[in-house]
C-alpha cells in the first residue's frame, strides 16, 4: 500500500496571532504618527507661503501672518510666538523647532523632533 500523505503548509494559530499582533501594533503606530507628520508638512507649507516681499515684513507681522494661516489650516501646537525670525545675507529666515510626544500605552510613548524653515 502506497502512502499518499502530503506535507501541509501554512501557519499555526499561534503564528497567526503573533503576526496579527505585529501588524496591529505597526498599524497603531502608523495611525498615531500620520497626523503628526501631516501637521509638520503643513507648518513647512505655511512658513514658505508667508509674504516677505512687502515693506511690513517685521517679526510681529510675520508672526501674525503665521497665526492666521495656522488657524485656517488647523495647526494648534505651533504659535507665532514659537517662530525664530532672523536675517541672513539680507534674506529673512523663519524657523521653528519643536517636539511632539505621543503616548502609546502606559509609560511608552513616541517622541518626534521637528525643525522647519522657509528656505527652499
DSSP file (Angstrom, degrees, kcal/mol; ACC not computed):
  #  RESIDUE AA STRUCTURE BP1 BP2  ACC     N-H-->O    O-->H-N    N-H-->O    O-->H-N    TCO  KAPPA ALPHA  PHI   PSI    X-CA   Y-CA   Z-CA
    1    1 A X              0   0    0      0, 0.0     2,-0.4     0, 0.0     0, 0.0   0.000 360.0 360.0 360.0 133.5    0.0    0.0    0.0
    2    2 A X        -     0   0    0      2,-0.0     2,-0.4     1,-0.0     0, 0.0  -0.743 360.0-128.3 -95.8 134.1    1.3    3.3   -1.0
    3    3 A X        -     0   0    0     -2,-0.4    -1,-0.0     1,-0.1     0, 0.0  -0.667  20.1-175.2 -83.9 129.5    1.2    6.3    1.4
    4    4 A X        +     0   0    0     -2,-0.4     2,-0.2     2,-0.1    -1,-0.1   0.075  32.2 140.9-109.8  22.8   -0.4    9.4    0.0
    5    5 A X        -     0   0    0      1,-0.0     2,-0.3     0, 0.0    -2,-0.1  -0.467  35.7-157.1 -68.0 134.1    0.3   11.6    2.9
    6    6 A X        -     0   0    0     -2,-0.2     2,-0.4     0, 0.0    -2,-0.1  -0.778  21.5-106.3-110.4 155.6    1.3   15.1    1.9
    7    7 A X        -     0   0    0     -2,-0.3     2,-0.3     1,-0.0     0, 0.0  -0.674  36.8-133.3 -79.9 132.4    3.2   17.7    3.7
    8    8 A X        -     0   0    0     -2,-0.4     2,-0.3     2,-0.0    -1,-0.0  -0.656  17.2-158.2 -90.6 143.2    1.0   20.5    4.9
    9    9 A X        +     0   0    0     -2,-0.3     2,-0.3     2,-0.0     0, 0.0  -0.873  41.5  70.7-117.4 151.4    1.9   24.2    4.5
   10   10 A X  S    S-     0   0    0     -2,-0.3     2,-0.3     2,-0.0    -2,-0.0  -0.853  72.7 -68.6 139.4-172.9    0.7   27.1    6.4
   11   11 A X        -     0   0    0     -2,-0.3     2,-0.1     1,-0.0    -2,-0.0  -0.830  40.6-117.7-116.6 156.8    0.9   28.8    9.8
   12   12 A X     >  -     0   0    0     -2,-0.3     4,-2.5     1,-0.1     5,-0.2  -0.315  33.2-102.7 -83.7 172.2   -0.4   27.7   13.1
   13   13 A X  H  > S+     0   0    0      1,-0.2     4,-2.5     2,-0.2     5,-0.2   0.900 123.7  50.5 -62.6 -41.3   -2.9   29.6   15.2
   14   14 A X  H  > S+     0   0    0      2,-0.2     4,-2.3     1,-0.2    -1,-0.2   0.910 110.6  49.4 -64.7 -41.5   -0.2   30.9   17.5
   15   15 A X  H  > S+     0   0    0      2,-0.2     4,-2.4     1,-0.2    -2,-0.2   0.900 111.1  50.1 -62.2 -41.3    1.8   32.0   14.5
   16   16 A X  H  X S+     0   0    0     -4,-2.5     4,-2.5     2,-0.2    -2,-0.2   0.918 110.7  48.6 -64.2 -43.3   -1.2   33.8   13.1
   17   17 A X  H  X S+     0   0    0     -4,-2.5     4,-2.2     2,-0.2    -2,-0.2   0.885 111.2  51.0 -64.2 -39.0   -2.0   35.5   16.4
   18   18 A X  H  X S+     0   0    0     -4,-2.3     4,-2.1     2,-0.2    -2,-0.2   0.932 112.2  45.8 -63.4 -46.2    1.7   36.7   16.6
   19   19 A X  H  X S+     0   0    0     -4,-2.4     4,-2.6     1,-0.2     5,-0.2   0.891 111.6  52.3 -64.9 -39.2    1.6   38.1   13.1
   20   20 A X  H  X S+     0   0    0     -4,-2.5     4,-2.5     1,-0.2    -1,-0.2   0.892 108.8  50.6 -64.0 -38.9   -1.7   39.8   13.7
   21   21 A X  H  X S+     0   0    0     -4,-2.2     4,-2.5     2,-0.2    -2,-0.2   0.900 111.4  48.3 -65.4 -40.4   -0.3   41.4   16.9
   22   22 A X  H  X S+     0   0    0     -4,-2.1     4,-2.4     2,-0.2    -2,-0.2   0.934 114.3  44.8 -65.0 -45.9    2.7   42.7   15.0
   23   23 A X  H  X S+     0   0    0     -4,-2.6     4,-2.2     2,-0.2    -2,-0.2   0.900 114.3  50.0 -65.6 -40.1    0.6   44.1   12.1
   24   24 A X  H  X S+     0   0    0     -4,-2.5     4,-2.3    -5,-0.2    -2,-0.2   0.910 110.9  48.9 -64.4 -42.7   -1.9   45.6   14.6
   25   25 A X  H  X S+     0   0    0     -4,-2.5     4,-2.2     2,-0.2    -2,-0.2   0.910 111.8  48.5 -63.6 -42.3    0.9   47.2   16.6
   26   26 A X  H  X S+     0   0    0     -4,-2.4     4,-2.3     1,-0.2    -1,-0.2   0.883 110.9  52.1 -64.7 -37.3    2.5   48.7   13.5
   27   27 A X  H  X S+     0   0    0     -4,-2.2     4,-2.7     2,-0.2    -2,-0.2   0.904 108.4  50.0 -64.7 -41.6   -0.9   50.0   12.4
   28   28 A X  H  X S+     0   0    0     -4,-2.3     4,-1.6     2,-0.2    -2,-0.2   0.926 111.7  48.4 -63.1 -44.3   -1.5   51.7   15.7
   29   29 A X  H  X S+     0   0    0     -4,-2.2     4,-1.9     1,-0.2    -2,-0.2   0.911 112.8  48.4 -61.9 -42.2    2.0   53.4   15.5
   30   30 A X  H  X S+     0   0    0     -4,-2.3     4,-2.3     1,-0.2    -2,-0.2   0.919 110.3  50.3 -64.9 -43.5    1.3   54.5   11.9
   31   31 A X  H  X S+     0   0    0     -4,-2.7     4,-0.5     1,-0.2    -1,-0.2   0.781 112.6  48.0 -68.3 -25.0   -2.1   55.9   12.7
   32   32 A X  H  X S+     0   0    0     -4,-1.6     4,-0.5    -5,-0.2    -1,-0.2   0.820 115.2  44.8 -78.9 -32.4   -0.6   57.8   15.6
   33   33 A X  H  X S+     0   0    0     -4,-1.9     4,-2.2    -5,-0.2     3,-0.3   0.788  96.6  72.4 -84.8 -29.3    2.3   59.2   13.6
   34   34 A X  H  X S+     0   0    0     -4,-2.3     4,-2.3     1,-0.2     5,-0.2   0.909  97.5  47.4 -58.2 -47.7    0.4   60.3   10.4
   35   35 A X  H  X S+     0   0    0     -4,-0.5     4,-2.1     1,-0.2    -1,-0.2   0.856 110.6  54.0 -63.1 -31.9   -1.3   63.3   12.0
   36   36 A X  H  X S+     0   0    0     -4,-0.5     4,-1.9    -3,-0.3    -1,-0.2   0.931 112.0  42.8 -66.7 -45.8    2.0   64.5   13.5
   37   37 A X  H  X S+     0   0    0     -4,-2.2     4,-2.4     2,-0.2     5,-0.2   0.852 110.8  56.7 -69.7 -33.7    3.7   64.4   10.1
   38   38 A X  H  X S+     0   0    0     -4,-2.3     4,-1.8    -5,-0.3    -2,-0.2   0.919 108.3  47.6 -61.6 -43.2    0.7   66.0    8.4
   39   39 A X  H  X S+     0   0    0     -4,-2.1     4,-2.5     2,-0.2    -2,-0.2   0.900 109.9  53.2 -64.6 -40.5    1.0   68.9   10.8
   40   40 A X  H  X S+     0   0    0     -4,-1.9     4,-2.3     1,-0.2    -2,-0.2   0.931 109.9  46.8 -60.5 -47.0    4.7   69.2   10.2
   41   41 A X  H  X S+     0   0    0     -4,-2.4     4,-2.0     1,-0.2    -1,-0.2   0.836 111.2  52.9 -66.8 -31.1    4.3   69.4    6.5
   42   42 A X  H  X S+     0   0    0     -4,-1.8     4,-2.5     2,-0.2    -1,-0.2   0.904 107.9  50.6 -67.8 -41.7    1.5   72.0    7.0
   43   43 A X  H  X S+     0   0    0     -4,-2.5     4,-2.5     2,-0.2    -2,-0.2   0.916 110.1  50.2 -62.1 -42.8    3.9   74.1    9.1
   44   44 A X  H  X S+     0   0    0     -4,-2.3     4,-2.0     1,-0.2    -1,-0.2   0.919 110.8  49.5 -59.9 -43.4    6.5   73.9    6.4
   45   45 A X  H  X S+     0   0    0     -4,-2.0     4,-1.3     1,-0.2    -2,-0.2   0.910 111.0  49.4 -63.2 -42.2    4.0   75.0    3.8
   46   46 A X  H  X S+     0   0    0     -4,-2.5     4,-0.6     1,-0.2     3,-0.4   0.924 109.4  51.5 -63.8 -44.3    2.8   77.9    5.9
   47   47 A X  H >< S+     0   0    0     -4,-2.5     3,-0.6     1,-0.2    -1,-0.2   0.881 111.3  47.6 -61.6 -37.6    6.4   79.1    6.5
   48   48 A X  H 3< S+     0   0    0     -4,-2.0    -1,-0.2     1,-0.2    -2,-0.2   0.740 111.1  52.1 -74.9 -22.0    7.1   79.0    2.8
   49   49 A X  H 3< S+     0   0    0     -4,-1.3     2,-0.3    -3,-0.4    -1,-0.2   0.414  77.2 117.9 -96.5   2.1    3.9   80.9    1.9
   50   50 A X  S << S-     0   0    0     -3,-0.6     2,-0.7    -4,-0.6    12,-0.1  -0.535  72.5-117.3 -70.4 133.1    4.4   83.8    4.3
   51   51 A X        +     0   0    0     -2,-0.3    -1,-0.1     1,-0.2    14,-0.1  -0.607  45.0 161.4 -77.3 112.0    4.6   87.1    2.3
   52   52 A X        +     0   0    0     -2,-0.7    -1,-0.2     1,-0.1     5,-0.2   0.348  56.9  82.0-108.7   2.9    8.0   88.6    2.9
   53   53 A X  S    S+     0   0    0      3,-0.1    -1,-0.1     2,-0.0    -2,-0.1   0.728  72.7  85.3 -84.3 -22.7    8.0   90.9   -0.2
   54   54 A X  S >  S-     0   0    0      1,-0.1     3,-0.7     2,-0.1     0, 0.0  -0.285  87.7-114.2 -78.0 167.7    6.0   93.8    1.3
   55   55 A X  T 3  S+     0   0    0      1,-0.2    -1,-0.1     2,-0.0    -3,-0.0   0.577 108.3  70.3 -77.0  -9.2    7.6   96.6    3.4
   56   56 A X  T 3   +     0   0    0      1,-0.1     2,-2.0     2,-0.1    -1,-0.2  -0.023  58.3 130.7 -97.4  30.1    5.7   95.4    6.5
   57   57 A X    <   +     0   0    0     -3,-0.7     2,-0.2    -5,-0.2    -1,-0.1  -0.408  30.0 147.0 -84.8  63.4    7.8   92.3    7.0
   58   58 A X     >  -     0   0    0     -2,-2.0     4,-2.7     1,-0.1     5,-0.2  -0.566  64.0-106.6 -89.9 161.2    8.5   92.8   10.6
   59   59 A X  H  > S+     0   0    0      1,-0.2     4,-2.4     2,-0.2     5,-0.2   0.897 122.0  49.4 -55.6 -40.5    8.9   89.9   13.1
   60   60 A X  H  > S+     0   0    0      2,-0.2     4,-2.2     1,-0.2    -1,-0.2   0.899 111.3  48.6 -66.7 -39.0    5.5   90.8   14.6
   61   61 A X  H  > S+     0   0    0      2,-0.2     4,-2.5     1,-0.2    -2,-0.2   0.902 111.4  50.5 -65.6 -40.7    3.8   91.0   11.2
   62   62 A X  H  X S+     0   0    0     -4,-2.7     4,-2.3     2,-0.2    -2,-0.2   0.917 110.7  49.0 -63.0 -43.6    5.4   87.6   10.2
   63   63 A X  H  X S+     0   0    0     -4,-2.4     4,-2.4    -5,-0.2    -1,-0.2   0.887 110.6  50.9 -63.8 -39.2    4.1   86.0   13.4
   64   64 A X  H  X S+     0   0    0     -4,-2.2     4,-2.3     2,-0.2    -2,-0.2   0.916 109.3  50.7 -64.3 -42.5    0.6   87.4   12.9
   65   65 A X  H  X S+     0   0    0     -4,-2.5     4,-2.5     1,-0.2     5,-0.2   0.919 110.6  49.9 -59.8 -42.7    0.6   86.0    9.3
   66   66 A X  H  X S+     0   0    0     -4,-2.3     4,-3.0     1,-0.2     5,-0.2   0.931 109.2  50.8 -62.6 -45.2    1.6   82.6   10.6
   67   67 A X  H  X S+     0   0    0     -4,-2.4     4,-2.1     1,-0.2    -1,-0.2   0.905 111.6  47.8 -60.3 -42.0   -1.1   82.6   13.3
   68   68 A X  H  X S+     0   0    0     -4,-2.3     4,-1.5     2,-0.2    -1,-0.2   0.937 116.4  42.4 -64.3 -46.2   -3.8   83.5   10.7
   69   69 A X  H  X S+     0   0    0     -4,-2.5     4,-1.4     1,-0.2    -2,-0.2   0.873 113.2  53.3 -69.3 -35.9   -2.6   80.8    8.3
   70   70 A X  H  <>S+     0   0    0     -4,-3.0     5,-2.8    -5,-0.2    -1,-0.2   0.891 107.8  50.0 -67.1 -39.0   -2.1   78.2   11.0
   71   71 A X  H ><5S+     0   0    0     -4,-2.1     3,-0.7    -5,-0.2    -1,-0.2   0.850 110.1  51.1 -69.0 -31.4   -5.6   78.7   12.4
   72   72 A X  H 3<5S+     0   0    0     -4,-1.5    -1,-0.2     1,-0.2    -2,-0.2   0.799 114.2  44.1 -72.2 -27.6   -7.0   78.2    8.8
   73   73 A X  T 3<5S-     0   0    0     -4,-1.4    -1,-0.2    -5,-0.1    -2,-0.2   0.232 115.4-112.4-102.2  12.9   -5.0   75.0    8.4
   74   74 A X  T < 5 +     0   0    0     -3,-0.7     2,-0.7     1,-0.2    -3,-0.2   0.867  60.8 153.7  61.2  41.1   -5.9   73.6   11.9
   75   75 A X      < +     0   0    0     -5,-2.8    -1,-0.2     1,-0.1    -2,-0.1  -0.907   5.8 160.9 -98.6 114.3   -2.3   73.8   13.3
   76   76 A X        +     0   0    0     -2,-0.7    -1,-0.1    -3,-0.1    -5,-0.1   0.658  60.0  60.2-109.9 -20.2   -2.8   74.1   17.0
   77   77 A X  S    S+     0   0    0      1,-0.1     2,-0.5     2,-0.0    -1,-0.1   0.715  97.8  59.6 -87.5 -20.5    0.6   73.2   18.6
   78   78 A X        -     0   0    0     -8,-0.0     2,-0.3    20,-0.0    -1,-0.1  -0.932  65.7-174.5-112.7 129.9    2.7   75.8   17.0
   79   79 A X    >   -     0   0    0     -2,-0.5     3,-1.6     1,-0.1     4,-0.3  -0.744  40.5-105.2-116.1 165.6    2.0   79.5   17.5
   80   80 A X  G >  S+     0   0    0      1,-0.3     3,-1.4    -2,-0.3   -16,-0.1   0.816 117.9  63.9 -59.9 -31.2    3.6   82.6   16.1
   81   81 A X  G 3  S+     0   0    0      1,-0.3    -1,-0.3   -18,-0.1   -18,-0.0   0.689  94.9  61.8 -68.1 -16.4    5.5   83.3   19.3
   82   82 A X  G <  S+     0   0    0     -3,-1.6    15,-0.4   -19,-0.1    -1,-0.3   0.575  83.8 103.7 -83.2 -10.1    7.4   80.0   18.7
   83   83 A X    <   -     0   0    0     -3,-1.4     2,-0.6    -4,-0.3    13,-0.2  -0.465  62.8-145.4 -77.5 143.1    8.9   81.3   15.5
   84   84 A X  E     -A   95   0A   0     11,-3.3    11,-2.3    -2,-0.2     2,-0.6  -0.950  16.8-167.1-104.3 116.6   12.5   82.4   15.2
   85   85 A X  E     +A   94   0A   0     -2,-0.6     2,-0.3     9,-0.2     9,-0.2  -0.924  19.2 156.5-109.4 117.0   12.8   85.3   12.7
   86   86 A X  E     -A   93   0A   0      7,-2.7     7,-3.2    -2,-0.6     2,-0.5  -0.825  36.5-126.5-131.8 170.3   16.3   86.2   11.7
   87   87 A X  E     +A   92   0A   0     -2,-0.3     2,-0.5     5,-0.2     5,-0.2  -0.984  23.9 179.3-124.7 123.9   18.0   87.8    8.8
   88   88 A X  E >  S-A   91   0A   0      3,-2.9     3,-1.8    -2,-0.5    -2,-0.0  -0.985  72.5 -17.5-126.2 122.2   20.9   86.1    6.9
   89   89 A X  T 3  S-     0   0    0     -2,-0.5    -1,-0.1     1,-0.3     3,-0.1   0.865 128.5 -51.8  53.7  40.8   22.6   87.7    3.9
   90   90 A X  T 3  S+     0   0    0      1,-0.2     2,-0.4    -3,-0.0    -1,-0.3   0.531 117.4 112.7  77.3   6.2   19.7   90.2    3.5
   91   91 A X  E <   -A   88   0A   0     -3,-1.8    -3,-2.9     2,-0.0     2,-0.5  -0.928  68.4-124.7-115.3 135.7   17.1   87.4    3.5
   92   92 A X  E     -A   87   0A   0     -2,-0.4     2,-0.5    -5,-0.2    -5,-0.2  -0.660  25.6-162.4 -80.1 125.9   14.5   86.9    6.2
   93   93 A X  E     -A   86   0A   0     -7,-3.2    -7,-2.7    -2,-0.5     2,-0.5  -0.945   4.7-167.8-112.4 125.0   14.7   83.3    7.6
   94   94 A X  E     +A   85   0A   0     -2,-0.5    24,-1.5    -9,-0.2     2,-0.3  -0.956  18.3 164.9-112.1 125.6   11.8   82.0    9.6
   95   95 A X  E     -AB  84 117A   0    -11,-2.3   -11,-3.3    -2,-0.5     2,-0.3  -0.954  18.5-171.1-139.9 159.5   12.3   78.8   11.5
   96   96 A X  E     - B   0 116A   0     20,-2.5    20,-2.7    -2,-0.3     2,-0.4  -0.985   3.6-166.6-149.0 139.5   10.8   76.7   14.3
   97   97 A X  E     + B   0 115A   0    -15,-0.4     2,-0.3    -2,-0.3    18,-0.2  -0.998  23.7 154.2-127.6 131.4   12.0   73.7   16.2
   98   98 A X  E     - B   0 114A   0     16,-2.3    16,-3.1    -2,-0.4     2,-0.4  -0.969  30.8-135.3-152.7 164.8    9.6   71.7   18.3
   99   99 A X  E     - B   0 113A   0     -2,-0.3     2,-0.4    14,-0.2    14,-0.2  -0.935   9.7-161.9-124.2 147.3    8.9   68.3   19.8
  100  100 A X  E     - B   0 112A   0     12,-2.4    12,-3.1    -2,-0.4     2,-0.5  -0.999   3.6-162.4-128.7 132.4    5.8   66.2   20.0
  101  101 A X  E     - B   0 111A   0     -2,-0.4     2,-0.5    10,-0.2    10,-0.2  -0.964   4.9-168.3-115.1 126.0    5.3   63.3   22.4
  102  102 A X  E     - B   0 110A   0      8,-2.9     8,-2.8    -2,-0.5     2,-0.2  -0.957  18.7-133.0-116.5 118.8    2.5   60.8   21.7
  103  103 A X  E     + B   0 109A   0     -2,-0.5     6,-0.3     6,-0.2     3,-0.1  -0.480  24.2 177.5 -70.3 139.4    1.6   58.3   24.4
  104  104 A X  E     -     0   0A   0      4,-3.0     2,-0.3     1,-0.2     5,-0.2   0.821  62.5 -28.6-103.4 -62.7    1.2   54.8   23.2
  105  105 A X  E >  S- B   0 108A   0      3,-1.4     3,-2.7     0, 0.0    -1,-0.2  -0.930 103.0 -35.3-160.8 135.8    0.4   52.7   26.3
  106  106 A X  T 3  S-     0   0    0     -2,-0.3    -2,-0.1     1,-0.3     0, 0.0  -0.281 129.8 -13.2  51.9-116.7    1.2   53.1   30.0
  107  107 A X  T 3  S+     0   0    0     -2,-0.1     2,-0.5    -4,-0.1    -1,-0.3   0.140 113.1 104.2-101.7  20.6    4.7   54.6   30.1
  108  108 A X  E <   +B  105   0A   0     -3,-2.7    -4,-3.0     2,-0.0    -3,-1.4  -0.881  43.4 156.6-103.3 129.4    5.6   54.0   26.5
  109  109 A X  E     -B  103   0A   0     -2,-0.5     2,-0.4    -6,-0.3    -6,-0.2  -0.957  37.3-120.9-146.5 164.8    5.5   57.0   24.1
  110  110 A X  E     -B  102   0A   0     -8,-2.8    -8,-2.9    -2,-0.3     2,-0.5  -0.911  21.2-154.7-109.3 137.0    6.9   58.2   20.8
  111  111 A X  E     -B  101   0A   0     -2,-0.4     2,-0.5   -10,-0.2   -10,-0.2  -0.950   7.1-167.4-113.9 128.3    8.9   61.4   20.6
  112  112 A X  E     -B  100   0A   0    -12,-3.1   -12,-2.4    -2,-0.5     2,-0.5  -0.965   4.1-161.0-116.0 128.9    9.1   63.4   17.4
  113  113 A X  E     -B   99   0A   0     -2,-0.5     2,-0.4   -14,-0.2   -14,-0.2  -0.941  16.1-176.4-107.2 127.7   11.7   66.2   16.8
  114  114 A X  E     -B   98   0A   0    -16,-3.1   -16,-2.3    -2,-0.5     2,-0.4  -0.959  16.8-176.7-127.7 144.8   10.9   68.6   14.0
  115  115 A X  E     +B   97   0A   0     -2,-0.4     2,-0.3   -18,-0.2   -18,-0.2  -0.980  13.9 174.4-135.4 125.2   12.7   71.6   12.5
  116  116 A X  E     +B   96   0A   0    -20,-2.7   -20,-2.5    -2,-0.4     2,-0.3  -0.954   2.3 166.3-130.4 149.7   11.1   73.6    9.8
  117  117 A X  E     -B   95   0A   0     -2,-0.3   -22,-0.2   -22,-0.2   -69,-0.1  -0.930  45.2-108.2-151.3 175.9   12.0   76.8    8.0
  118  118 A X  S    S+     0   0    0    -24,-1.5     2,-0.2    -2,-0.3   -23,-0.1   0.281  73.9 120.7 -95.1  11.3   11.2   78.9    4.9
  119  119 A X              0   0    0    -25,-0.2    -2,-0.2     1,-0.1   -71,-0.1  -0.536 360.0 360.0 -73.3 141.4   14.3   78.0    3.0
  120  120 A X              0   0    0     -2,-0.2    -1,-0.1   -72,-0.0    -2,-0.0   0.434 360.0 360.0 -99.3 360.0   13.5   76.3   -0.3
